[in-house]
Amino acid sequence: MIKTAEMLEVFQHHRGQAIVIPGRGGRLWVDISKNPNLDLPLGDPAMGGCAAFALGLALAQPERKVVVFDSEGDLQMGLGVLAMIAEQQPKNLYHFLLDNECYATTGGQPVPNAKTIAYDAIARASGYPRTHALDTLEGFAVNIEAILAAPGPVFVAMKVVPEIQNEPIAKRRKWQTRTRLQMIADLKKELGLSA
């Protein structure tokens, strides 16, 4: 299994100018990112919606890579998004699924069929032209450059070490530090769009 923070550190070296949506699976990204103006952390209210948001953004910004760090708990809330992404075939979308086999942000309850489900196979069957399944940091490090060089949509399922949060949600450190309006303004500025 991969440690999420280590994987995100490796990704940082290959990010370039990609817009990153650190979903629930990639919440550690806000501490690692070297270009937060291109980050759109949606936070807890977006549970189950990060991949659909990434699709919309990829279609709206076709010249810019869009990377989403999704979680299997979020994806299971709406598996239909895989077919929707595959139908649209956004060449700039890179969908990373961080599978820790549990609902880590709500206390570690097991995700249905956690040990046997093959998300990469589901994405491939949905129509993603390129899918990968990785379970070691070395495998990720060796393949990340080629993954990001290939045209999207690309789906990468990764087995990650669970980092379970048992502290009540109201007492947790907030990982979304900018308001939604500030994130949108920062992104527009970074993309050279009028505010």
C-alpha positions in Angstrom: 0.0 0.0 0.0 1.0 3.6 -0.7 1.3 6.4 1.8 -0.8 9.2 0.5 1.6 12.0 1.5 4.6 10.3 -0.2 2.6 9.8 -3.4 1.5 13.4 -3.4 5.1 14.5 -3.0 6.1 12.5 -6.0 3.1 13.9 -8.0 4.2 17.5 -7.1 7.3 17.1 -9.2 5.2 16.2 -12.3 2.2 18.5 -11.7 3.3 21.3 -14.1 0.4 23.8 -14.4 -2.4 21.3 -13.9 -5.4 22.3 -12.0 -5.7 19.9 -9.0 -8.9 19.0 -7.2 -7.8 17.3 -4.0 -11.0 15.4 -3.1 -11.4 13.7 0.2 -8.7 11.2 -0.8 -6.2 13.9 -1.5 -6.9 16.3 1.4 -3.2 16.3 2.4 -2.5 18.0 -0.9 -3.2 21.5 0.6 0.0 21.1 2.7 2.1 19.8 -0.2 1.1 21.9 -3.2 3.5 24.5 -4.5 0.9 26.3 -6.5 -2.3 26.7 -4.3 -3.8 29.1 -6.8 -4.4 26.2 -9.1 -5.9 24.0 -6.4 -9.6 23.7 -5.8 -10.2 21.8 -2.6 -14.0 21.3 -2.5 -14.2 20.2 1.1 -16.7 17.9 2.9 -19.9 19.2 1.3 -18.7 17.8 -2.1 -18.8 14.1 -1.0 -19.3 12.1 -4.1 -19.1 15.0 -6.4 -15.4 15.6 -7.1 -15.1 13.6 -10.2 -18.2 15.2 -11.8 -16.8 18.7 -10.9 -13.4 17.7 -12.4 -15.2 16.6 -15.6 -17.0 20.0 -15.9 -13.7 21.9 -15.3 -11.9 19.7 -17.8 -14.5 20.5 -20.4 -14.4 24.2 -19.6 -10.6 24.4 -19.7 -9.6 21.9 -22.4 -6.1 23.4 -22.8 -5.3 22.8 -19.1 -4.7 19.4 -17.4 -7.2 18.7 -14.7 -6.2 16.2 -12.0 -8.6 14.9 -9.4 -7.7 12.9 -6.3 -10.9 11.0 -5.6 -11.6 8.4 -2.9 -13.4 5.1 -3.3 -16.1 6.1 -0.8 -16.9 9.1 -2.8 -16.8 7.2 -6.1 -19.2 4.5 -4.8 -21.7 7.2 -4.1 -22.1 7.8 -7.8 -20.4 5.2 -10.0 -22.3 6.6 -13.0 -19.8 9.4 -13.2 -17.3 6.9 -14.8 -19.6 6.4 -17.7 -20.3 10.1 -18.0 -16.5 10.9 -18.1 -15.9 8.1 -20.6 -18.6 9.4 -22.9 -17.2 12.9 -22.9 -13.6 11.7 -23.4 -11.9 14.8 -22.0 -8.3 14.5 -23.2 -7.1 16.6 -20.2 -8.6 14.7 -17.3 -6.6 12.5 -15.0 -8.7 10.7 -12.4 -6.7 9.3 -9.4 -8.6 7.1 -7.0 -7.1 6.7 -3.6 -8.5 3.4 -2.2 -8.0 2.9 1.5 -10.8 0.3 1.8 -12.7 2.4 4.4 -14.6 5.6 5.0 -11.6 7.2 6.8 -13.1 10.6 7.3 -16.1 9.2 9.2 -14.2 6.8 11.5 -13.0 3.9 9.4 -16.1 2.0 8.5 -15.4 -0.5 5.7 -16.4 0.4 2.1 -18.6 -2.3 0.5 -16.7 -5.1 -1.2 -13.4 -3.3 -0.3 -11.1 -6.3 -0.7 -12.2 -7.5 -4.1 -13.5 -4.6 -6.1 -11.3 -3.6 -9.1 -12.0 0.1 -9.8 -9.6 0.2 -12.7 -11.7 -2.6 -14.4 -14.9 -0.7 -13.7 -13.4 2.4 -15.3 -12.2 0.4 -18.3 -15.6 -1.2 -18.7 -17.2 2.2 -18.5 -15.1 3.4 -21.5 -11.9 5.0 -20.0 -9.3 4.3 -22.7 -6.4 4.1 -20.2 -6.6 2.7 -16.7 -4.0 1.6 -14.2 -3.9 -0.2 -10.8 -1.0 0.6 -8.5 -0.2 -0.5 -5.0 3.4 0.6 -4.4 5.1 4.0 -4.3 7.8 2.7 -6.6 5.2 1.7 -9.2 3.6 5.1 -9.0 7.0 6.9 -9.3 8.0 4.9 -12.3 4.7 5.4 -14.1 3.5 8.9 -13.2 5.3 10.7 -16.1 3.9 8.4 -18.7 0.4 8.5 -17.1 0.4 12.4 -17.3 1.8 12.3 -20.8 -1.0 10.1 -22.2 -4.2 11.7 -23.4 -7.1 11.5 -21.0 -9.3 10.5 -19.7 -6.9 8.4 -17.6 -8.0 6.5 -14.5 -5.5 5.4 -11.9 -6.6 3.2 -8.9 -4.2 3.2 -6.0 -4.2 1.2 -2.8 -3.3 3.6 0.0 -2.7 3.3 3.7 -5.9 4.3 5.7 -5.5 7.4 7.8 -8.6 7.2 9.9 -10.0 10.2 11.5 -12.0 9.6 14.7 -12.1 13.1 16.0 -15.5 14.8 15.7 -15.8 16.8 12.5 -16.3 20.1 14.3 -13.0 19.7 16.1 -10.9 18.8 13.0 -8.4 21.2 11.4 -10.0 22.7 8.4 -8.1 21.8 5.2 -10.0 24.2 3.0 -8.4 27.5 4.1 -9.8 29.8 1.3 -13.4 30.6 0.7 -15.0 29.3 -2.5 -15.1 32.8 -3.9 -11.4 33.3 -3.2 -10.5 30.0 -4.8 -12.5 31.0 -7.9 -10.8 34.4 -8.0 -7.4 32.9 -7.6 -8.0 30.3 -10.3 -9.3 33.0 -12.8 -6.3 35.1 -12.1 -3.9 32.2 -12.6 -5.7 31.3 -15.9 -5.6 34.9 -17.1 -9.4 35.2 -17.1 -11.2 38.4 -16.2 -12.2 38.5 -12.5 
